[in-house]
Every structure is written in C-alpha cells, then in structure tokens.
Amino acid sequence: MSDAAQPTAAEVRAAAEAVKTALDRHLAAVEGRSGEDDPAVYEAFNQLAAAAEVYDELLYDRYDEVTPFEIPGTDDSLPPYTGPEEPNAVSVLIRRDYAVAEPQRLLAQAQRVEAAVGDGTGTEASGTIHGALGILFDEFEADEIASRPKEFGLEEGDSTLWVTASDEAAEPGAWLEAPFEGVDPQRVVCRFDVSAVFDDEINDELDDIDEVDEAEEEEIEDELDPDLDADLDEDEDLEALEADR
C-alpha cells in the first residue's frame, strides 16, 4: 500500500473509538433484550462487526498489525455483494432447526390449544407429533416459539437469517410454490447465524490460551536462578533447626 493511501493515526484512533462505542451499544442491547430474536441485538451485533472490521483494516494498513477478534457468520461466509445499490425491496429468509426433545410436552401443548379452539370436527390432530407441530406453529408466531422453545418440548438447533435485496417486490403469489428456490447469495445484504459450533470454537480458543499460560509458567520456573532456589532451601533448613530448639 502506498504512503499516500495509508490511513492517518487519527483515523485509526477514531475507528478504535467507534469499536468501543459499538461494544457499549451491543452490551446495552443484550442486557435489555426482549427475546431470543430481538432485532435490537441483531442490529447492535451487525454494527459491532462492521466497526471491528473497519478498525482491523485501518490498523493493518497503518501499522501492519491485526486484532485477535473473529466474529462468526459475517461477510466471510458470503460471496461479494452484486445486488442493487439502492434496493427497492428485500426478502427475509429464516431457518430455525429444533429437536423434539420432549414429545409428551409437545403433544400436551397442542391438545390444550385444540381443546380451546374446538372446531367441532371431532378430529384429534394433536394425537401425532406432526399434527401437534402443525397446530402449534399455526397458533403461535414462529418468533414466539423461538423465544421459549422448551415450553413446547423443543430444543434449539442451528438458525440463520438472510436479508436479500431485490430491484422490485415480487408479484403476489409469484414464489409460493417454491419459496426458497433461486436465492442468489450475491444479493444477500447480511446474514446472522447461531450455532453451537461457535461456542465450541470459543472454548477451544480458551483451552489454547490456558495451555500457553501453563507453558509460560513452566518456562519461568525453569529459568529461575538455581542459586535462588538453593538460598530458599537453606532458609527452610534454618527454620526447621530453630523450630527443633
């Protein structure tokens, strides 16, 4: 990179301050979150990721240094954006995976809903797992189930949310037969992923740090002056003699 194109020290400092501000906003959003999929938390996460990326780039360009931060599920998982500069419409694609952890709880919840609604047909769709799922997802918003899945006998798995840009809104009914086909990854404006694999990666990094710390401690012990160890041993011997007297 040429000297003329390098960022100034002031620009790097300003980017660092922006990261600090974004950190405060993210923490405040998390502390005040209203549910698992609170949009304020997603927005704060996105702002923090963007600020950290800018700071990392400027830091490298100016000082040839990098940060130790890595935010999963950001632009690294997407190809370069080639959609419209000013989208006239957006589509939000959401996938949430669940395990049916407690089938009896799921059935009981569906039976309560069915008893309350009572369509008079005499059918008992809540008697099967797939029937119970249909009743619950028809009665409750998907976001509500996501905010308290255990109450429905479900256990959260991975989830992802994609926001894609369009030149114009789709005609009514145009994609109903195949709603998830033909998604262009290069028109994805942003995405947010939740997965236990990210927690595993963080735990692995913490384990690596612990191993490094232990190795450094061993090195320090090995490098201690042997004469100092001898002096310490002599002091212990003297203390033992005085105690005997």
N, C-alpha and C positions, 0 to 999 in steps of 0.2 A: 504494500500500500504506500502511495506517495505521501511525502510530508504534507503537501497541500491539502490532501483529502483526510488527513488524520483529525479525529475529534480533539477538541481542546480539553485541558484538565477540568475546566469549569463545566463542560458538557458532561464529562464522566461523573463529576460530583453531583450534578443535577439529576442524572439518571439514578445514582445511588439514593438520593433523597426521595425520588419517585418510588423506588422499591420499598423504602421504609414506610412511606405513606400507604402504598398498596398493601403492605403487611398489616398495618393497623386496621385498614378497612376490611380486609379479609377476616381478621380475628373478630372484629365487631360483628360482621355478618354471621360468622359461625356461632358466636355467643348468643345472638338474637334470632337464630334460625327458627322457622315455623314448621319445619318438617324435613324429611329426607331429601326432597327435591325442591328446596326453597330457591327460587330464581335469584334472590339477592346473593346467595352463597355462590351460585354458578357465575354470576356476573363478577363478583369480587375475585373469584378464582381466576377467571379469564384476564382480569385487569392485572392481577399479580403476575401471572405467567407472561403477559406482554411486557410489563415493566422489567421483569427479571431478564427477559430475552434481550431487550434494548441495552440494559446495563452490561450484560455479558459481552455483547458485541462491541460496545464502546470501550469497555475495559481491555478487551483483547486488541482492538485497533490502536489504542493509545499506549498501553503498557505491555502488550504481549502476555497478558495474564488471563486466566479464566476463573470462573466461580465453581464451587463444588455442588451447585444446585442442579437438580434434574427433575422436571415436572412431567409426569407420565400423561399420555393421552393428549398431547398438544400437537402442533403442526408437523412434528416429525413423523406422525403416523399418516399424514395426508400428502398427496401429490400437490404441486404448485397450483394455486387457485387461478382458474382461467374464466371464471364467470363474469357477469356484467359488473362494471364499476359501481353502478347505482341500480341495484336490483329493484324491480317493481313488485316482486312477490317473493315469499320464502316458504319453504316446506320444512316442517319439524318432524323428523323421523326418530322414533323412540323404540328401543328394545330393552325389555327387562326380563331376566330369567329368574325363575323361582323353582325350588324343590318343594314337593308336597311332603312336608316334614311330619305333620300330624293330620292324617286323613280324617280321623273322627272329629277333630275340631272343625275342619273344613266342612264336613257334612252337617254338623250341628249348626253352624252359622247359616248355611244355605237353607236348612229346614226351618230355622227361625224366620228367615226372610220369606220363604214360601208360605209359611203359616200366616204371616202378617199381610201379605199381598192377597192370598186366597182368590185365585182366578175362577174357582168353581169347576174346573175341568176334571178334577179328580186325579190328575196325573201327579206323580211324585218324582220330578226330575232331580230333586235333591238326594235321591237314593243312590246315585252313582257319582263317582269323582268328577267325570267330565260334565255331568249335568249340574253338579254343585258349583263347579268353576263358572259355567255359563250363567248361573243365577247370580253369583256374587259379582262378577265383572259387569253384569247388566245393571245391577242395583247400585253398585258403588263406583265412583270415579276411579280410574286407574291410579291417579296420584294419591287418592285416599288409601287405597290398598298398599301402595308403595310406602306410605308413611307409617303403617302399622301392620306389616305382613304377618307377624306372629299371631295376631288375633284371628287370622283366617287360616291358621295352620300351615302357613307358608314360610319358607326360609329363602332369604335373598341370595341370588347369584350375581353374575356379572350384569352390568347395564351400560347402555350407551345412548347418547342423544346427539343427533346430527341436525345442523341447520344448513339447508341448501338454498342457493339463490336461483331465481328464475327471471327471465325477461318479462314474463307476464303470468298472471294467475291462470291455473288450469280451468278448463270449462267444467261445469258441474257434471259429475258422473264420469269424467274422462278416464280416470285411473282406478275406478272402484273394482274392476275385475282383477287387476294386478297392481295393487298399491305400492309394492316395494320393488318392482322391476324398473330397470333403466335408470337407477340412481347414478349420476355422474360424480365420481369422487372429486373431480377438479372443480365442481361447483359447490363443494362443501365449504361454507364460510367458517364454521367452527364445530368442534365436537367435544363432548365431555364423557369420559369413560370412568366407570367404577368397577374395580376388580380386586379380589383378594390377592392376586398375584403382585399387585403394587405393594401391599403390606409385607409380603414375603421378601420382596426386593429390599425394602427398607430395613427389615430385620437382618437380612444378610449383610447389608452395609454396616449396621451397628455391630454385628458379630466381628466383621473385619476390623472395625475400629478398636474393639476390645482386644483382639489378637495383637494388633500393632502396639497398643498401650502396654500389654503384658511383655511383648518382646523388648520394648524400650526400657521397661523397668529391669528386665534381666540384664540388658546391656549396661545400665547404670550400675547395677550391683557388681557386675564383672569388672567394671572399670574403677571401682572404689580402691583407694590406696591400701595395699596389703598391710603396710605399716600401721595404718589407722585401725585395721581390724585387730592387729597384734596389741595395740595400745588398749583397745576396748576389752580384749581378753584379759590383759594384765589388771585392768581396773576391776573386772569381775572377780579375779582371784583375790585381790586385796580386800574387797568387800566380804568375800567368804571367810578370810582369815580373821577379820575384825569381828565378824559375827560369832566365830568359834570362841574368841577370847571373852 
